[in-house]
Structure formats: C-alpha cells, structure tokens
Amino acid sequence: MIRLFSIVDWYHFTFLVISLALLGYGVSGTFLALLRNWLLPRFAAVAAAGSAGFALTAIGAFLISQRIEFNSLEIIWSRRQLGLLFVLYLLFAIPFFCAATSVGLTLARFAEDSPRIYRADLIGGGSSAAAITLMLFILHPLDCLLLISGTGLASAALFLFPRRIWAATLLAAGLAAIIAVRPLLFPLHLSQFKELSMALRLPGARIVEERSNPLALLAVVENSKVPFRFAPGLSLNYTDEIPPQIGIFSDGGSLTVISARGPHLDFVPSAAVYHLRGNLQSVAVIGAGGGTEVLSALGHGAERIAAVEINPQMVDVVRRRSPVYSDPRVTVITAEARHFIGSTVQSYDLIQIALLDSLAASASGVQALSPSYLYTVEAFQELMTRLRPGGYLVITRWMQVPPRDMVKLLATAVAAIESPSRSLALIRSWNTASLIVKRGDFTNAEIDALRRFADERSFDVDYAPGIGREDVNRYNVLEEPYLFDAASVLLSETREDFFERYKFFVRPATDNRPFFFHTFKWRVLPELLRLRQRGGMPLIEWGYFVVVAGVAQALLASLVLIVAPLVWIRRANGAEPVWRLIAYFASIGFGFLFLEIAFIQSLTLILGHPLYAVAVALASFLLFAGIGSGYSKRFQLQPAIPIAVAVVALVEIALVRGLSASILGLNTPTRLLISIVLVAPLAFLMGMPFPLALRRLSQVDPAAVPWAWAINGSASVVSAMSATIFAVHAGFSGVALAAAVLYGIAALTVEKRTC
C-alpha cells in the first residue's frame, strides 16, 4: 500500500498507511472488549471471518479509493478534502481491523500462551517485510496486493480446518472474487496533478512501456504530435529547436528525458561550470536518469564520466532507447548517491547533481517530511573530498520565490566548507538556479568567464566573489536580490540572526535531521493564510500539514473509537479504569514505533536506500522481537526488562550513528549483516514487554487482555506519524531518546499487584 499510495498520490502517505493499519488494530481491541463473551465461544468462525474479511476488504478498500475524487493538494484550504482524507483513513483501516480481530481474538483465547502466539505473529510480520521487497521486484504492486489477499483466505481456511468443506468453499469463492476484481483495479488512477497525468492529456501522448520495482513505477511516454521539449532553466535567448525527447516518469512524477545531443545543453545554468576552465576531464553525474547531464558532459569534452543512477530499470530503459550509456567514455554505476560518495575511491574535476525531484513536488512542498541524506552538511563534506584540487560541485535546484531551497543549500555549503567566501558562486535562470562550489578559491578569470556566460544567455549571477549588489538581479528580475542578500548574510557573523529572522526554516540539514525540504515555520502561518487569496497557499508545505492533519485525525479516532469505549466498558462493568495499565501499554506502543522509525532512518544512510532500510529494519525488528517474545516465557514481568530496552536503545543508536561513515565503503552483504547485528539485541528485548504483560493480565484480569491490546494499538496509531514530526524538530537521535524515556515510564508502572 505504501508503494501504491506513492504512485497514485504522494510519498508522504507512507505515514498515513502505517497509522491507519494500527488504527484498525486498536479498534479491533475495542470490538473484542465489547463482545468478548460472545466471540470467544465462536472463536474459529470469527477468526476465520476476520481473515477472510482482510482478504476481501484489502482489495475493496483500494478499489473504492480509486473512485473517490480526493485531491491532497487542496487539503489545507478545503474542508471537503480534509473530510475525504478522514474517509480514506477509516476505509483503509477496515482490512487491518479484520486481520487484527483474528490475531487479538487468538491472544484473548490463548492468553496464557501469548509469548508463543506473539512470537508467531512477529516472525510472520518480519518474514513478510523481506518477502514483499522481493515480490515487488517481480510483480506490479497491484498484483502483490491480490496475492497478499490470498494469504488472508489461507489463514481463514486454517482456522476452519476441521470443517474441510467450508474451508474449500471459502477458498474457492474468495479466489474467484479476487480473479474477477482484477480488471477493475487496472489501470491505476493517478492524481490529476501528477506530471504523468498532465502529460497524457496532450494529444498524441501514449505510454509505450511500464517497468515496476520497489524503487519506482517507470512510465515511458512518447508523443507523436507534441514531442517533449524538456530543458529546465533554458535561456530565453535560445532560439533553435530542441531535439525530440522521450519522457520517463517515476511514480507519475520526477520527469527525466531521453534526448539527443544538441546546442540547447549549453544554454542552461548547470553548463556554466564548463566555461570556467577547459580541462574538466573527469565528471560524476549523480542522479543520471535519462542521461541529459551525461550528454552535456560528453558535448563539453569530458573523457571519463561516471553516471550514477539508483534504479537499474531506469538504466535498462535508457540503454535500449539511447546510445548515451553505451559511449565508451561513460561508466554507469547503479548506486544510491550517498553510498556512491562514501564508497568510491575516485576523485573528479566536476560532480553534477541536477534536479533530482520534480517542479510540482518542489513547489508544493510534498517532500517536506521526506528525509534526504544528499543535502546534509556531512554529505557536502564528503562530496568535497571527492573533488580534485580546483574541482567543482554543481547542484541545480528549482527556483522558488521567495527562495527556500537555494538559501538552505547556501547555508549548508557555508557550514560544510572552510573559507567559503571565495569558494561559492550562484547562477540563476527564470526557473532554476545552480550553486557552484569550488575546492579552492575562484580566480578572477573564472569569475569573468562566469559573468560572460550569464550575460550571453540572460542569466543572473546572484553571487560570486567580488560581485556587488548593483551587479545582480538584472535579467530575471525579482522583487529583491534575495539570493545575494542571503549569501552575504550567511557569509557574515550575523547568520544566526538571519536564521531567526528569515520567514522560512533554512538552517542546514544534518544526518541527524536530514529534512532538507522542510522550511516551514509555524509563526509565519497566520501571514500565509492571509495571503491565500493572492496565491500564498503554495508557500505552505502541504506535505507537512497532511501529516499534521493525520496526527490530529489519528488522535481523534483513537480517543473516540478506542479509549472512550474502553473506559465506558470498565465503568459499566463496575471497574475503574486502570490508569497504570494505560500508561504501560501506551508507553511501549509509542516506544516500539519510535525506535523502529529511528532505526529505519539510521539504516537508510548505511544501506543506501529507504527501501532496503525499511525491509531490513522491519524484518530484523519483527523476527528478533518474535524470538524474544518466545524466549520471554521463561521470565516474569519485572521493571528491569523495559529499562534494559531503554539502555540498549541508547547504546545501539549511538553505535549506528558512530559507525555510519566507516560502514558506507563496505560491500552490500557486509552492510546488511552489520545492520542486522546492530538491530538484533535491541529487537530481542523489545519483544518481551508486551507478551509478558498480557500473560500477567490473563492471570489477574482476563477481561482486560483485549483492552490492553486496544490501548497499545491506539498509542501506535498516533506514534507512527508523530515520530516523524518529532524527528523534524528534534532529530532521529531525539526520537530514540524519547523512546528510551517511554520505556522508562513503562518500567515505573510495573507493579506486582496490578501487572
């Protein structure tokens, strides 16, 4: 579902997916607590119905969602869209409610054996985290969804095994329903605001090829009537024709093109560096995509080019449709950018990083909560070490007004390099800007060459050593010379005051807080809302607000659907709510998710991609937590167990942070093994607190078992998204510290008399 949401809408729905899954789990606890006495005698039938319900509603929920006209871009100012978000939120909680009912009822029925059952549940989850990653390399995400639904039917058949006829009937009917519904799911209905949707509205446009893997769904688009003419930042002085192009979209956005070589490649800001000196022989292009920057390097005389591209299917598509990657001067390297930087032993005259995201994503703020380890202070420092003396780093970004990305990029460069005042230059077109960082000082000849290049193409040199305020903002005129003023202040002793005064958050991103795209400040919100009638809404990072809205809705749903009914149940039965139990199960619910998310982000840096980090972290956490759960039957619940989790968590997160730089250069199997070894001890301990407490409850208050299940799920609903928001402001080390504190609180609640 994370992959499907990334394709049809935007990546930030990842956090909603996790949260809605856990909402379903939490509500199932309320359901079990309300009807426990009626459900337990009908255990097999109800558990089977829950499993079958998961199978059918997983498909049905997605099918219905594709028919709902939800536009997440309007969510900030449209009550209707906010309401539809809540409808979708509840809709996708249904399959997880069904699955959790089967699991929760099993735990309630066999609470004394909860360590073994919980172990099976966690090991199944851990195995599936690895399995789905492999499946997505083979199957389309929708086919994966259909296959996963089949496992629900298999589970239902296992619950009904004594009744073989009913089991066979259920399986046959369910599989027939799945096969029948498949045509209704295809094709995917993408958001109308995604670049692919807009491109396909043009006459003559057609998708000629689709390739899918866990990294992206690639759509190759040709247009016989209106060919692609994609050249971001192209000088308005350029009058020749751009060669016809083929467009490649990743998850419906992030357009890159396959193009023939042409003179237009010398009329974009990123080409300026080739005019500063004539011997840029060795070039690395990070995020090579369709190969445009590789063509530019070839056209400007580079003899050795490393084309770094993370997606092997992208490379395969380009190889079959263009000769650019077959040129003997080009070496294609399939790797994530930061891993390439950390592992390569080569040094380069030039490293190009050009427009790795789409204009729509950049302008709308959908990436606000997407961590990126390429634009951090530590990444800049590593990039500079891969340059030869006198070499250049060029990073091109979309130009926003007022500027955010480019100002933050400038601040990051200033923080990362020594003596930055004579090592930075900035050139701007009408919609892109390129930051040029030199390993060494710019010479007067280089600055003169940069100014000639810009003047001939009507570009603005917004900053370079020796350039005054009167020399900038001449061609593509802004209300103020924002970038020159920002650079001047960032290079002075008053930069801290500038960070406070500037209306956007532009402090440098770090590996601990890698949210480069997050620039929102809460104190500016009233002003932006006043400007909404004048086009001010795009200045609000709506990706950030969708998750904030999701946290608010998750909290509301948890209180209304889980906490309030359970408190009412206890009082209706003549028992007061046991607040100590609420604190215990809520704390470990928050703590478990906080630690998972902190480790996923830490392992992203080590393993080189969020996909592998999610797969390894989830698989390792769940597998070893499952083993710990099974082993916990030898113990009784004691305060020492959650305290041990807290202590080991802090040690482990410190180890991961400390070892990241030295691990990056190792081969992939070694990094995978180290990651698993780092996670295993902590996960083993984390598997104990929940089943131990359930077993204790089954002895002193059996009716409270589903109640505890619901409280734990309720906390997890909110923690899934709030952990990310917390990380934006406190860093992932802060998230891990908060988790340790939560486990400490759980330890304080452990008492022989109540637990």
Secondary structure as GFF3:
##gff-version 3
##sequence-region A 1 755
A	DSSP	alpha_helix	2	8	.	.	.	ID=ss1
A	DSSP	alpha_helix	13	39	.	.	.	ID=ss2
A	DSSP	three_ten_helix	40	42	.	.	.	ID=ss3
A	DSSP	alpha_helix	43	65	.	.	.	ID=ss4
A	DSSP	three_ten_helix	72	74	.	.	.	ID=ss5
A	DSSP	alpha_helix	79	109	.	.	.	ID=ss6
A	DSSP	three_ten_helix	111	113	.	.	.	ID=ss7
A	DSSP	alpha_helix	114	138	.	.	.	ID=ss8
A	DSSP	alpha_helix	141	159	.	.	.	ID=ss9
A	DSSP	alpha_helix	164	185	.	.	.	ID=ss10
A	DSSP	alpha_helix	195	200	.	.	.	ID=ss11
A	DSSP	beta_strand	205	212	.	.	.	ID=ss12
A	DSSP	beta_strand	217	223	.	.	.	ID=ss13
A	DSSP	beta_strand	245	250	.	.	.	ID=ss14
A	DSSP	beta_strand	253	259	.	.	.	ID=ss15
A	DSSP	three_ten_helix	263	266	.	.	.	ID=ss16
A	DSSP	three_ten_helix	269	275	.	.	.	ID=ss17
A	DSSP	beta_strand	282	286	.	.	.	ID=ss18
A	DSSP	alpha_helix	292	299	.	.	.	ID=ss19
A	DSSP	beta_strand	304	309	.	.	.	ID=ss20
A	DSSP	alpha_helix	312	321	.	.	.	ID=ss21
A	DSSP	three_ten_helix	324	326	.	.	.	ID=ss22
A	DSSP	beta_strand	330	334	.	.	.	ID=ss23
A	DSSP	alpha_helix	337	343	.	.	.	ID=ss24
A	DSSP	beta_strand	348	354	.	.	.	ID=ss25
A	DSSP	alpha_helix	359	364	.	.	.	ID=ss26
A	DSSP	alpha_helix	377	385	.	.	.	ID=ss27
A	DSSP	beta_strand	387	398	.	.	.	ID=ss28
A	DSSP	alpha_helix	405	416	.	.	.	ID=ss29
A	DSSP	three_ten_helix	420	422	.	.	.	ID=ss30
A	DSSP	beta_strand	424	428	.	.	.	ID=ss31
A	DSSP	beta_strand	432	438	.	.	.	ID=ss32
A	DSSP	alpha_helix	444	457	.	.	.	ID=ss33
A	DSSP	beta_strand	460	463	.	.	.	ID=ss34
A	DSSP	three_ten_helix	469	471	.	.	.	ID=ss35
A	DSSP	alpha_helix	482	490	.	.	.	ID=ss36
A	DSSP	alpha_helix	495	501	.	.	.	ID=ss37
A	DSSP	three_ten_helix	522	524	.	.	.	ID=ss38
A	DSSP	alpha_helix	525	530	.	.	.	ID=ss39
A	DSSP	three_ten_helix	532	534	.	.	.	ID=ss40
A	DSSP	three_ten_helix	537	539	.	.	.	ID=ss41
A	DSSP	alpha_helix	542	558	.	.	.	ID=ss42
A	DSSP	pi_helix	559	563	.	.	.	ID=ss43
A	DSSP	alpha_helix	564	572	.	.	.	ID=ss44
A	DSSP	alpha_helix	579	607	.	.	.	ID=ss45
A	DSSP	alpha_helix	610	631	.	.	.	ID=ss46
A	DSSP	three_ten_helix	632	634	.	.	.	ID=ss47
A	DSSP	alpha_helix	640	663	.	.	.	ID=ss48
A	DSSP	alpha_helix	668	686	.	.	.	ID=ss49
A	DSSP	alpha_helix	689	700	.	.	.	ID=ss50
A	DSSP	three_ten_helix	702	704	.	.	.	ID=ss51
A	DSSP	alpha_helix	705	749	.	.	.	ID=ss52
###
